[in-house]
Amino acid sequence: MICCLNPHCTQPNHATQAAVCPTCGSALERRLRGRYRPLKLIGRGGFGRTYFALDADRLNSRCVIKQFAPQTQGTKTFLKAVQLFEQEAMRLHELGEHPQIPTLLAYFEQNKYLYLVQQMVQGRTLHQEIAAQAAYGEGSIRQLLEDLLPVLRFIHDHGVIHRDITPSNIIRRKVDQKPVLIDFGVAKQFSEAIRYEQGTRIGTEGYAPIEQLRSGQAYPSSDLYSLGATCLHLLTGCKPEDLYSPLEGRWLWQDHLQKQGRTIHPTLAEVLNGMTKDLVSERYQTAQDMLDDLQRLPKLEGAVPGWVSNQSDQSLFGGLAQPPLSGPGQKVGMTMPTTSLPSSADVPPSEIHDGPGSSRSGRVVSGSNPPASTPPSSKPPSSKPPISQPLSSKPPSSKPPSSKPPTSQPPSSGLGWQPIKTLTGHQSWVTAVAFNPKQPTLVSGSLDDTLRIWNWQTGELLHVLKGHARGVNDVAIDRRGQLLASCGDDATVKVWHLGDGTLRHTLKGHFKDVTAIALSGSNLLASASEDGTLKLWNMSQGTLLKTLPGSAGMLKTVALADAEQRLVSGGLDNTVRLWDVPTATALRVLTGHTNTVNQVAVSPDGRLIASASKDRTVRLWDLAAGTLLHTLQGHTQEVNTVAFFPDGRRLVSGGSDGTLRLWSSQNGRLQDTLAAHMNPVHQVAVQAGGKVLASASADRTIKLWQRMG
């Protein structure tokens, strides 16, 4: 199947491999820029068209191509459109670090047309949601604000105003229910936006504030107004123009709610009214001001902390067999499961939108289950904990069954390592995994908000822990194998007792997603957050000890070293930072990465730091001297995770290319490559004996690998 790219073709979608379009006779482009294969027209407008396509250089991953092909050229309107199209490319490039903003893949000219390529997001716009369901409830509105206000704070901090926030420009991403802000074609830098432009009127009637419609001026509070008008539409089911009385000069949305027999919390009503004031000076000025006021509302509670057990035995390790690892002469099952790749055939246009990348680590995806009033089609899967399936069984697919035969996963290319088990049961991306150093158990965390405890030797699911209200980002187990720590998008760290599964502490202090945690040999727990801070806690008492001063950008990772005297962190500023714990001061900043540092690890002897980055490399540093020793290159996409083996002589990395790569920490040479997953690998862990690896992936599985021989 191929699609005609002639912008004047009346029927461009064809199931043909011909050289020319059977409709208009134009030559069919097999691949744009030698890699992007257009399959289907999914949208059109006055200045061009949008196509669903496959990226041949990224394992035929789905993407969206925007073609700029205006009807007339050389006019003032045409020149303005060119400016807006180029502007969207620049804005996406600048803002693409945020997981809820589209990631730009390419921007180029071919055959006298301009093309912009973005990774695809499957989901429905909020406009489609409100058309298919009843009005939103209070909980859904609050959740939407809590999810989108940090996005607005991010773009405003980068000097950008969106200027066209509407239900049609917000997509609820299907995989994790996160709202994604799209269409930055009219976004402007502050310095440009506050200048009067004769004839410029950008925005959507009903959602755009009066200053945009009258003079083309826009401010951060203009975006807040548009988001407020969007919320009023979703809350009442009525368009904004039907909720405002020009005669009375006031909003009537609360009158509509009263007629429907509905009310909302007075503080939330104050927030919505404060967003939609006519005068700029009377509105909220920043997204943070709004978030501060939302904190006054009663908290939205998530799942009740506790256990969901598959066994009558209440002890986590009750009856747990501990056979030794398979040695020479012992047979180990090595049959790989069969998995289905997402179909590259037609995708409903209503579920294809431009959006961020698939990797969680770009903070590609920060996730949560939808609020209770989310439409039925967006409800999360059942929370029943399915038993992990045998190795030869087919893991659950994220798509309906297809009549097409499944595509087999490529076998491992590693000669010394073989897959031994696939653990299935999570309902969304698996983002974290950790081995218990004292028991044959493994803990995994997922964007489905749960922690799962497995017997990794048998593949049996032992327990499901529920407590996080939003997706889980990281897990860690103490050296005694008694305490489990987890962190998530609900801005909390939770400490669990592994013996009886009780929740001992919920550590609160961060005001944004907690992205990573690290445990010491005693009671020290370190946490890193998107709020840019590092916090140190007494894990046994659940108390905050100190907060390290914020660094530039969001923090993605943290590790403890040198008998709790040193802390290592990394994040969106592309650096690795070494901290002195007793004085809470930064000792050294290690520079060299050219993109986000996704994870850091410290060797068991405390001499080396390994850093995995979005720049597709792993770098090895001398911790004491702060010097770069080796740059490990081989991953074809960003590297999300890295871990040392217990002997410190080797390390393993995992990336969005789906592979695990094993390296020598002494000379930086690649020793082995495992074709582990068809989707990104988010985290890897090494078992205490050094002979078993676990990889957690966006394909909702954990795979176990054992060194043979």
VEXNULUM-111518 format. One record per residue (C-alpha): x, y, z; residue in one letter. Coordinates in Angstrom, 3 decimals. Each point is the difference from the previous one (the first is absolute). Example, Ala and Ser with C-alpha at 12.3 -4.5 7.8 and 13.67 -1.06 7.14 Angstrom:
         px         py         pz   residuo
     12.300     -4.500      7.800         A
      1.370      3.440     -0.660         S
//
This chain:
         px         py         pz   residuo
      0.000      0.000      0.000         M
      1.238      3.482     -0.849         I
     -1.477      3.488      0.070         C
      0.122      2.689     -2.665         C
      1.698      3.187      1.209         L
     -1.470      2.259     -2.659         N
     -1.860      2.564      2.172         P
     -2.653      0.378     -2.725         H
     -0.770     -3.735     -0.313         C
     -3.643     -0.682      0.845         T
      0.535     -3.665      0.963         Q
      3.598     -0.419      1.210         P
     -0.430     -3.221      1.993         N
      0.679     -3.097     -2.099         H
      0.674     -3.678      0.523         A
      2.476      0.006     -2.854         T
      3.678     -0.416     -0.715         Q
     -0.212      1.741     -3.368         A
      2.499      2.660     -1.047         A
     -2.676      2.648     -0.505         V
     -3.184      0.967      1.817         C
     -3.064     -1.574     -1.695         P
     -2.039      3.079      0.938         T
      2.110      2.955     -1.115         C
      2.898     -1.585     -1.895         G
      2.686      1.522      2.250         S
      3.136     -2.007      0.719         A
     -0.282     -1.799      3.333         L
      2.756      0.665      2.520         E
      1.005     -3.318      1.527         R
      1.973      1.676      2.762         R
      0.511      3.608      0.949         L
      3.643      0.752      0.691         R
      0.670     -3.675     -0.585         G
     -1.647     -1.128      3.250         R
     -3.581      1.252      0.592         Y
     -2.652     -2.094     -1.795         R
     -3.360      1.833     -0.229         P
     -2.931     -2.383      0.388         L
     -3.164      1.996      0.549         K
     -1.383      3.520     -0.112         L
     -1.439      0.774      3.441         I
     -0.608      3.745     -0.115         G
     -0.042      3.052     -2.256         R
     -0.187      3.765      0.285         G
      0.498      3.180     -1.961         G
      3.789     -0.279      0.040         F
      0.661     -3.704     -0.300         G
     -0.743     -3.534      1.004         R
      0.875     -2.460      2.752         T
      0.959     -3.617     -0.690         Y
      0.454     -3.137      2.030         F
      3.381     -1.537     -0.859         A
      2.629     -2.544      1.026         L
      3.621      0.830      0.774         D
      2.170     -2.659     -1.681         A
      3.074      1.081      1.974         D
     -1.774     -0.579      3.314         R
     -1.304     -3.539     -0.489         L
     -3.044      1.295     -1.904         N
     -1.210      1.938      3.017         S
     -3.093      2.103     -0.562         R
      0.321      3.697     -0.612         C
     -1.967      2.966     -1.306         V
      1.067      2.104     -2.981         I
     -1.255      3.571     -0.392         K
      0.250      1.284     -3.558         Q
     -0.002      3.726     -0.655         F
     -1.622      0.602     -3.386         A
     -2.039      3.235     -0.104         P
     -2.412      0.681     -2.846         Q
      1.564      3.339     -0.888         T
      3.583      1.181      0.129         Q
      1.621      3.392      0.217         G
     -2.853      1.622      1.948         T
      0.144      1.483      3.473         K
     -2.127     -2.898      1.246         T
      2.404     -2.486     -1.535         F
      3.026      1.639      1.578         L
     -1.741      0.040      3.381         K
     -0.799     -3.701     -0.378         A
      3.634     -0.799     -0.822         V
      1.030      1.894      3.101         Q
     -2.473     -1.931      2.169         L
      1.085     -3.356     -1.408         F
      3.677      0.726      0.596         E
     -0.906      1.354      3.411         Q
     -1.688     -3.244      0.975         E
      3.158     -1.925     -0.899         A
      2.138      2.314      2.111         M
     -2.381     -0.131      2.964         R
     -0.215     -3.788     -0.084         L
      3.765     -0.278     -0.146         H
      0.362      2.290      3.021         E
     -2.791     -1.545      2.051         L
      0.247     -3.658     -1.015         G
      1.701     -0.989      3.267         E
     -3.366      0.063      1.749         H
     -1.899     -3.311     -0.138         P
     -3.338      1.745     -0.603         Q
      1.169      2.058     -2.974         I
      0.522     -1.460     -3.499         P
      3.515     -1.117     -0.843         T
      1.349      1.268     -3.300         L
      1.711     -2.708     -2.075         L
      0.832      1.882     -3.188         A
     -0.592      3.205     -1.926         Y
      0.943      0.197     -3.686         F
     -0.910      1.118     -3.517         E
     -0.654     -2.411     -2.849         Q
     -1.541      0.581     -3.419         N
     -0.742      3.637      0.882         K
     -2.063     -0.958      3.039         Y
      0.936      0.327      3.666         L
     -0.376     -3.021      2.282         Y
     -0.032     -0.303      3.775         L
      0.192     -3.496      1.537         V
     -1.126     -0.825      3.513         Q
     -0.385     -3.181      1.981         Q
     -3.590     -1.136      0.168         M
     -2.313      0.016      2.979         V
     -2.994     -2.302      0.061         Q
     -2.976      1.358      1.850         G
     -2.968      2.325     -0.220         R
     -0.146      3.747      0.268         T
     -1.990      1.435      2.873         L
     -2.386      1.349     -2.646         H
     -0.656     -3.579     -1.093         Q
     -0.393     -1.084      3.615         E
     -2.610      2.619      0.847         I
     -1.888     -0.785     -3.210         A
     -0.157     -3.681      0.933         A
     -0.891      0.240      3.689         Q
     -1.702      2.037      2.668         A
      1.700      3.040      1.505         A
      3.091     -0.432      2.159         Y
     -0.284     -0.325      3.735         G
      1.885      2.115      2.526         E
      2.661     -2.669      0.484         G
      0.770     -0.146     -3.705         S
      0.304      3.788     -0.234         I
      2.355      0.116      2.968         R
      2.105     -2.801     -1.448         Q
      0.167      1.753     -3.361         L
      1.204      3.209      1.634         L
      2.586     -1.833      2.088         E
      1.270     -1.748     -3.136         D
      0.067      3.021     -2.329         L
      1.058      2.893      2.224         L
      3.552     -1.381      0.360         P
      0.133     -0.176     -3.814         V
     -0.979      3.670     -0.256         L
      2.514      0.907      2.684         R
      2.647     -1.798     -2.060         F
     -0.758      1.788     -3.281         I
     -0.370      3.379      1.716         H
      3.346     -0.497      1.724         D
      1.428     -0.478     -3.511         H
     -1.467      3.309     -1.105         G
     -2.767     -1.512     -2.135         V
     -3.749      0.675     -0.039         I
     -2.164     -2.633     -1.686         H
     -2.884      2.370     -0.875         R
     -2.466     -2.661     -1.193         D
     -0.875     -2.327      2.876         I
     -3.326     -1.674     -0.784         T
     -1.519     -3.479      0.490         P
      1.079     -0.804     -3.573         S
      3.657      0.726      0.810         N
      0.199     -2.288      3.029         I
      0.238     -3.764     -0.537         I
     -0.517     -2.595      2.695         R
      2.799     -2.422     -0.803         R
     -1.410     -3.512     -0.171         K
      2.951     -1.813      1.540         V
      0.053      1.884      3.311         D
     -2.998      2.398     -0.085         Q
      2.273      3.044      0.238         K
     -1.201      3.184     -1.747         P
      2.400      1.106     -2.742         V
      0.066      3.607     -1.214         L
      0.313      0.219     -3.789         I
     -0.017      2.506     -2.862         D
      2.681      2.551      0.794         F
     -0.385      1.581     -3.406         G
     -1.153      3.302      1.486         V
      2.258     -0.002      3.050         A
      2.047      3.163      0.405         K
      2.991      1.080      2.021         Q
     -0.859      2.535      2.707         F
      2.052      2.685     -1.709         S
     -2.029     -0.432     -3.178         E
     -3.364     -0.625      1.609         A
     -0.244      3.207      1.995         I
      0.562      2.156     -3.086         R
     -3.006      1.255     -1.880         Y
     -0.231     -1.558     -3.462         E
     -2.373      1.703     -2.394         Q
     -2.608     -2.451     -1.275         G
      1.150     -2.929      2.137         T
     -2.883     -1.800      1.733         R
      1.145     -3.441      1.087         I
     -2.104     -2.242      2.193         G
     -3.335     -1.800      0.050         T
     -3.205      1.927      0.605         E
     -1.418     -0.776      3.424         G
      3.292     -1.286      1.400         Y
      2.328      2.914     -0.814         A
     -0.017      2.956      2.426         P
     -0.980      3.469     -1.109         I
      3.586      1.326     -0.262         E
      0.835     -2.610     -2.637         Q
     -3.112      0.614     -2.072         L
      0.237      3.780      0.128         R
      3.678      0.695     -0.442         S
      1.831     -3.297     -0.379         G
      1.757      0.487      3.331         Q
      0.472     -3.015      2.247         A
      1.447     -0.714      3.440         Y
      0.409     -3.095      2.186         P
     -3.359      0.896      1.551         S
     -1.501     -0.198     -3.509         S
      0.799     -3.730     -0.093         D
     -1.508     -0.384      3.474         L
     -3.186      1.691     -1.254         Y
     -0.216     -2.434     -2.933         S
      0.565     -2.982      2.287         L
     -2.704      1.363      2.324         G
     -2.462      0.360     -2.894         A
      0.852     -3.558     -1.034         T
     -0.759     -1.226      3.521         C
     -3.356      1.822      0.007         L
     -0.922     -1.714     -3.263         H
      0.946     -3.421      1.362         L
     -1.704      0.610      3.338         L
     -3.336      1.181     -1.410         T
     -0.100     -1.610     -3.418         G
     -0.694      3.455     -1.503         C
      2.308      2.016     -2.238         K
      1.541      3.095      1.639         P
     -1.937      2.428     -2.196         E
     -3.217     -1.470      1.428         D
      1.230      0.453      3.568         L
      0.724      3.741     -0.099         Y
     -2.553      2.817      0.099         S
      1.265      3.115     -1.828         P
     -2.977      1.960      1.367         L
      0.875     -0.789      3.610         E
      3.744     -0.217     -0.619         G
      0.355     -3.236      1.963         R
      0.357     -3.745     -0.366         W
     -3.134     -2.124      0.472         L
      1.660     -3.386      0.423         W
     -1.001     -0.366      3.647         Q
     -3.612      0.743     -0.953         D
      0.189     -2.867     -2.494         H
      1.338     -2.344      2.669         L
     -2.831      0.964      2.369         Q
     -2.575     -0.764     -2.701         K
      1.618     -3.415     -0.365         Q
     -0.191     -0.523      3.768         G
      3.781     -0.001      0.333         R
      2.463      1.914      2.167         T
      3.774      0.116      0.365         I
      2.320      0.878      2.840         H
     -0.020      3.792      0.624         P
      3.794      0.206     -0.209         T
      0.006     -1.668     -3.411         L
     -2.699      2.433     -1.130         A
      2.232      2.881      1.164         E
      2.919     -1.432     -1.977         V
     -2.064     -0.305     -3.188         L
     -1.369      3.519      0.420         N
      3.506      1.293      0.640         G
      1.176     -1.539     -3.274         M
     -2.732      1.553     -2.139         T
     -0.077      3.641      1.060         K
     -0.280      2.466     -2.890         D
      2.731      2.280      1.296         L
      3.530     -1.387     -0.192         V
      0.896      1.651      3.314         S
     -2.834     -1.802      1.817         E
      0.930     -3.478     -1.233         R
      2.511     -2.485      1.313         Y
      3.376      1.133     -1.267         Q
      1.857     -3.314      0.168         T
     -0.789     -3.700     -0.078         A
      1.797     -0.400      3.325         Q
     -2.416      2.460      1.635         D
     -2.839     -2.245     -1.115         M
      1.697     -3.159      1.206         L
      0.518      1.605      3.403         D
     -3.727      0.745      0.275         D
     -0.942     -3.515     -1.122         L
      1.999     -1.312      2.950         Q
     -2.674      1.471      2.270         R
     -2.502     -2.521     -1.357         L
     -0.476     -3.361      1.722         P
      2.375     -2.509     -1.505         K
     -1.173     -2.391     -2.696         L
      0.490     -3.398      1.547         E
      1.369     -2.889     -2.031         G
     -0.101     -3.708      0.796         A
     -0.018     -0.946      3.678         V
      3.478     -1.186      1.005         P
      0.193     -3.703      0.648         G
      0.401     -3.438     -1.452         W
     -1.859     -1.903     -2.673         V
      1.288     -3.507      0.446         S
     -0.288     -3.086     -2.187         N
      0.768     -2.276      2.927         Q
     -1.651     -0.772      3.297         S
      3.372      0.192      1.728         D
      0.368      3.589      1.263         Q
      3.778     -0.241      0.264         S
      1.729      1.231     -3.109         L
      2.587     -2.776      0.135         F
     -2.233     -2.695      1.467         G
      0.797     -3.338     -1.632         G
      2.360      1.642     -2.478         L
      2.373     -2.551     -1.437         A
      3.574      1.088     -0.541         Q
      1.588     -2.354     -2.531         P
      3.513      0.881     -1.139         P
      0.651      1.650     -3.326         L
      0.171     -2.362     -2.945         S
      3.576     -1.110     -0.481         G
      1.833     -2.055     -2.624         P
     -1.912     -3.120     -0.929         G
     -3.346      1.360      1.143         Q
     -2.599      0.786     -2.645         K
     -1.510      3.457     -0.126         V
     -3.051      0.850     -2.108         G
      1.048      2.266     -2.864         M
     -3.148      0.299     -2.104         T
     -0.709      3.620     -0.806         M
     -3.608      1.166      0.189         P
     -1.811      1.073     -3.127         T
     -1.056      3.610      0.008         T
     -2.138      2.019     -2.362         S
      1.288      3.210     -1.468         L
     -2.476      2.855     -0.352         P
     -1.541     -0.161     -3.417         S
      1.351      2.478     -2.518         S
     -3.273     -0.058     -1.881         A
     -2.659      2.644      0.162         D
     -0.447      1.738      3.326         V
     -3.220      1.919      0.685         P
      0.691      3.685     -0.628         P
     -1.675      0.848      3.303         S
      2.742     -1.890      1.830         E
      3.006      1.431     -1.841         I
      1.521      3.252      1.133         H
      3.378      1.610      0.101         D
      1.655     -0.369      3.362         G
      2.939     -0.927      2.158         P
      2.316     -2.933     -0.359         G
     -0.653     -3.454      1.295         S
      2.804     -0.080      2.491         S
     -0.891      0.555      3.590         R
      3.460      1.314      0.700         S
     -0.362      3.127     -2.046         G
     -2.241      0.244      2.600         R
     -1.717     -1.632     -2.771         V
     -2.695     -0.701      1.731         V
     -1.143      0.716      3.484         S
     -3.118     -1.968      0.628         G
     -3.079     -0.635      2.017         S
     -3.362     -1.637     -0.204         N
     -2.830      2.287     -1.097         P
     -2.354      1.648      2.469         P
     -3.317     -1.622      0.743         A
     -1.929      2.115     -2.433         S
      2.247     -0.752     -2.960         T
     -2.024     -1.459     -2.864         P
     -0.499     -3.767     -0.065         P
      2.327     -0.474     -2.956         S
      2.845      1.484      2.053         S
     -0.507     -2.063      3.146         K
      3.072     -1.810      1.275         P
      0.159     -3.760     -0.313         P
     -1.217     -2.161      2.830         S
      2.162      0.227      3.099         S
     -0.235     -3.731      0.686         K
      3.543     -1.310      0.287         P
      0.340     -2.738     -2.636         P
      2.356     -2.842      0.732         I
      3.217      0.264     -2.002         S
     -0.212     -2.176     -3.063         Q
      2.323     -2.810     -1.008         P
      2.906      0.873     -2.221         L
     -1.609     -1.433     -3.106         S
     -3.299      1.823      0.458         S
     -0.936      3.170     -1.816         K
      0.115      3.161      2.111         P
     -3.060      2.227     -0.097         P
     -0.155      2.298     -2.988         S
     -0.872      3.665      0.243         S
     -2.077     -0.325     -3.182         K
     -3.037     -2.129     -0.837         P
      0.698     -3.423     -1.479         P
      0.885      0.140     -3.668         S
     -0.502     -2.550     -2.694         S
      3.533      0.637     -1.137         K
      2.633     -2.472      1.185         P
      2.127      1.365      2.857         P
      3.522      1.157     -0.675         T
      2.617     -1.910      1.950         S
      2.366      1.927      2.211         Q
      3.581     -0.234     -1.254         P
      2.152     -2.398      2.008         P
      2.746      1.252      2.270         S
      3.284      0.646     -1.747         S
      1.914     -0.520      3.231         G
      1.943     -3.254     -0.022         L
      0.550     -0.144      3.763         G
     -3.455      1.126      1.113         W
     -3.343     -1.637     -0.641         Q
     -3.577      0.951      0.910         P
     -1.473     -2.224      2.689         I
     -3.347      1.594      0.923         K
     -2.433      2.738     -0.948         T
     -2.090      1.446      2.829         L
     -3.340      1.450     -1.118         T
     -2.869      1.601      1.864         G
      0.633      3.735      0.115         H
     -2.630      2.011     -1.836         Q
      2.333      2.756     -1.196         S
      3.700      0.714     -0.545         W
      2.309     -1.645      2.524         V
      2.305      2.796      1.126         T
      1.952     -1.501      2.891         A
      1.434     -3.309      1.169         V
      2.193     -1.120      2.937         A
      1.281     -3.329      1.359         F
     -0.259     -0.861      3.688         N
      3.613     -0.687      1.081         P
     -1.067     -2.551      2.644         K
     -2.935     -1.843     -1.577         Q
     -0.774     -1.311     -3.509         P
     -2.534      2.764     -0.528         T
     -0.229      2.941     -2.330         L
     -2.041      3.202      0.249         V
     -1.345      1.886     -3.023         S
     -1.729      3.364     -0.287         G
     -2.243      1.268     -2.781         S
     -2.021      2.903     -1.337         L
     -3.050     -2.073      0.994         D
      0.678      1.374      3.523         D
      0.892     -3.408      1.474         T
      3.018     -1.838      1.362         L
      0.221     -3.723     -0.654         R
      2.000     -2.553      1.960         I
      1.200     -3.062     -1.922         W
      1.863     -3.205      0.705         N
      2.436      0.453     -2.859         W
      1.113     -3.628      0.052         Q
     -3.486     -1.397     -0.604         T
     -1.561      3.037     -1.693         G
     -2.844     -0.007      2.541         E
     -1.718      3.261      0.880         L
     -0.116      0.108      3.797         L
     -1.631      3.309      0.843         H
     -1.191      3.320     -1.390         V
      0.606      3.149      2.044         L
     -2.341      2.935     -0.477         K
      0.575      3.392      1.550         G
      1.274      2.459     -2.576         H
     -2.702      2.220     -1.453         A
      2.046      0.515     -3.181         R
      2.565     -2.002     -1.993         G
      3.016     -1.603      1.698         V
      3.398      1.243     -1.225         N
      2.588     -1.862      2.069         D
      0.376     -2.739      2.620         V
      2.856     -0.963      2.322         A
      0.551     -2.690      2.651         I
      2.326      0.395      2.974         D
      3.037     -2.239      0.451         R
     -1.713     -2.065      2.679         R
     -2.875     -0.808     -2.336         G
     -2.532      1.277      2.534         Q
     -1.100      3.435     -1.216         L
     -1.291      1.024     -3.400         L
     -0.109      3.615     -1.156         A
     -1.959      1.296     -2.989         S
     -0.642      3.408     -1.538         C
     -2.430      1.330     -2.544         G
     -1.811      2.704     -1.878         D
     -2.117      0.713      3.089         D
      3.032      1.901      1.386         A
      0.499     -2.488      2.841         T
      2.494     -2.604      1.157         V
     -1.458     -3.032      1.736         K
      1.814     -2.402      2.327         V
     -1.380     -3.536      0.351         W
      0.883     -2.866      2.295         H
      0.643     -3.050     -2.172         L
     -0.650     -2.455      2.826         G
     -3.703      0.728      0.338         D
     -0.656      2.410     -2.838         G
     -1.023      2.924      2.179         T
      0.494      3.605     -1.053         L
      2.271      1.532      2.654         R
      0.447      3.550     -1.263         H
     -1.136      2.372     -2.711         T
      2.670      2.648     -0.433         L
     -1.370      3.334     -1.211         K
      2.021      3.079     -0.812         G
      0.547      0.086     -3.739         H
     -2.579      2.014     -1.901         F
      0.478     -1.763     -3.351         K
      0.535     -3.574     -1.223         D
      2.658     -1.920      1.920         V
      2.084     -1.572     -2.740         T
      2.612     -2.091      1.832         A
      1.086     -1.280      3.402         I
      3.165     -1.531      1.474         A
      0.583     -1.852      3.276         L
      3.104     -0.201      2.151         S
      1.249     -2.850      2.122         G
     -1.711      1.454      3.056         S
     -3.099      2.175      0.179         N
      0.790      2.731     -2.511         L
     -2.315      0.446     -2.973         L
      0.645      2.533     -2.778         A
     -2.691      1.197     -2.403         S
      0.176      2.020     -3.228         A
     -2.911      1.908     -1.458         S
     -1.179      1.966     -2.986         E
     -0.176      2.954      2.390         D
      3.807      0.175     -0.332         G
      0.814     -0.956      3.599         T
      1.674     -2.906      1.767         L
     -1.301     -1.021      3.406         K
      1.570     -2.218      2.668         L
     -2.257     -1.972      2.332         W
      0.325     -2.254      3.025         N
     -1.696     -3.040     -1.474         M
     -0.799     -1.823      3.236         S
     -1.528      3.076      1.646         Q
     -1.505      1.525     -3.147         G
      1.448      3.454      0.719         T
      1.599      2.561     -2.298         L
      3.633      0.661      0.872         L
      0.984      2.661     -2.534         K
     -0.688      1.397     -3.433         T
      2.882      0.567     -2.376         L
     -0.191      3.207     -2.006         P
     -1.665     -0.330     -3.369         G
      2.082     -0.381     -3.139         S
     -0.769      1.177     -3.508         A
     -2.981     -1.863     -1.447         G
     -1.963     -3.040      1.081         M
      1.838     -2.831      1.722         L
     -0.341     -3.473     -1.464         K
      2.319     -2.182      2.091         T
      1.893     -0.318      3.282         V
      2.549     -2.423      1.501         A
      1.829     -0.216      3.343         L
      3.722     -0.696      0.298         A
      2.970      0.043      2.360         D
     -1.665     -1.182      3.213         A
     -2.793      2.554     -0.270         E
      2.423      2.907     -0.292         Q
     -0.562      0.592     -3.728         R
     -3.095      0.353     -2.144         L
     -0.138     -0.117     -3.803         V
     -2.840      1.487     -2.039         S
     -0.899      0.712     -3.625         G
     -2.788      1.580     -1.985         G
     -1.155      2.300     -2.743         L
      3.007      2.344      0.220         D
      2.152     -2.735     -1.660         N
      2.415     -0.173      2.946         T
      0.976     -2.436      2.733         V
      0.356      1.665      3.405         R
      1.942     -1.257      2.998         L
     -1.224      1.174      3.423         W
      1.431     -0.069      3.502         D
     -2.760     -1.389      2.207         V
      1.101      1.357      3.426         P
      0.256      3.588     -1.255         T
     -2.709     -0.254     -2.707         A
      2.281      1.745     -2.496         T
      0.894     -0.764     -3.615         A
      3.593     -1.212     -0.320         L
      0.321     -0.392     -3.740         R
     -1.966      0.251     -3.244         V
      0.930     -2.549     -2.679         L
     -0.680      1.242     -3.515         T
      0.160     -1.846     -3.299         G
     -3.453     -1.346     -0.724         H
     -1.864      1.926     -2.670         T
     -3.494     -0.922      1.181         N
     -1.954     -1.037      3.096         T
      1.680     -2.333      2.510         V
     -2.592     -2.712      0.622         N
      1.760     -2.134      2.618         Q
      3.220     -0.159      1.986         V
      1.558     -2.964      1.795         A
      3.004     -0.322      2.324         V
      2.269     -3.045     -0.152         S
      0.029     -2.293      3.073         P
      3.492      1.160      0.965         D
     -1.068      3.653     -0.243         G
      2.652      0.905     -2.561         R
     -2.072      0.411     -3.171         L
     -3.130      1.823     -1.087         I
     -1.957     -1.175     -3.034         A
     -2.489      2.373     -1.603         S
     -2.616     -0.922     -2.619         A
     -1.247      2.779     -2.239         S
     -2.491      0.999     -2.596         K
      3.015      0.759     -2.225         D
      0.227     -3.796     -0.607         R
      3.173     -0.477      2.028         T
      1.119     -1.348      3.361         V
      2.911      1.843      1.571         R
      2.386     -1.352      2.620         L
      1.515      2.475      2.451         W
      2.614     -0.176      2.725         D
     -1.994      0.969      3.086         L
      2.906      1.385      2.012         A
      1.612      2.019     -2.788         A
     -3.154      0.814     -1.960         G
      1.690     -0.882     -3.283         T
     -1.581     -1.740     -2.981         L
      1.511     -3.447     -0.535         L
     -2.038     -1.501     -2.858         H
     -2.959      0.824     -2.236         T
     -1.975     -3.153     -0.814         L
     -1.694      0.228     -3.387         Q
     -2.222     -2.566     -1.665         G
     -3.638      0.676      0.873         H
     -1.950      1.344     -2.965         T
     -2.475      1.897      2.174         Q
      0.135      1.651      3.403         E
      1.444     -1.980      2.907         V
     -2.462     -0.147      2.881         N
      1.703     -2.153      2.604         T
      3.377     -1.307      1.139         V
      1.150     -2.323      2.812         A
      3.298     -1.472      1.187         F
      0.560     -3.692      0.628         F
      0.966     -0.969      3.577         P
      3.642     -0.497     -1.020         D
      0.144      3.559     -1.394         G
      1.850     -1.232     -3.089         R
     -3.065      0.079     -2.248         R
     -3.117      2.079     -0.449         L
     -3.234     -0.354     -1.950         V
     -2.045      2.700     -1.713         S
     -3.480      0.061     -1.510         G
     -1.476      2.377     -2.521         G
     -2.975      1.049     -2.051         S
      1.367     -2.183     -2.808         D
     -1.216     -2.984      2.070         G
      3.471     -1.427      0.560         T
      2.154     -0.821      2.992         L
      3.702      0.576     -0.501         R
      2.736     -1.374      2.224         L
      3.279      1.879      0.331         W
      3.375     -0.314      1.651         S
      0.394      2.721      2.619         S
      3.769     -0.293     -0.303         Q
      0.419      0.861     -3.680         N
     -3.512      1.047     -1.027         G
     -0.292     -2.689     -2.678         R
     -3.329     -1.532     -0.999         L
     -0.097     -3.664      1.005         Q
     -3.515     -1.113     -0.898         D
     -3.295      1.237     -1.433         T
     -3.382     -1.501      0.900         L
     -3.041      0.701     -2.183         A
     -2.161      0.188      3.074         A
     -3.283      1.766     -0.810         H
     -1.881      1.415     -2.962         M
     -0.706      3.108      2.108         N
      2.254      2.270      2.079         P
      1.820     -1.466      2.998         V
     -0.665      2.287      2.968         H
      2.069     -1.654      2.713         Q
      2.408     -2.876      0.476         V
      1.093     -1.745      3.213         A
      2.742     -2.510      0.789         V
     -0.610     -2.808      2.508         Q
      2.429     -0.200      2.933         A
      1.758     -3.049     -1.438         G
      0.657      1.816     -3.265         G
     -1.422     -2.817     -2.134         K
     -3.543      1.276     -0.542         V
     -1.232      3.231     -1.578         L
     -3.496      1.489      0.043         A
     -1.202      2.502     -2.590         S
     -3.182      2.071      0.338         A
     -1.642      1.304     -3.145         S
     -2.762      2.079     -1.524         A
     -1.377     -3.271     -1.400         D
     -1.415     -0.620      3.545         R
      2.327     -2.904      0.714         T
      3.054     -0.818      2.065         I
      2.462     -2.346     -1.662         K
      2.527     -2.103      1.899         L
      3.358     -0.911     -1.524         W
      2.540     -2.515      1.264         Q
      3.659     -0.376     -0.858         R
      0.632     -3.457     -1.390         M
      3.278     -1.702      0.735         G
//
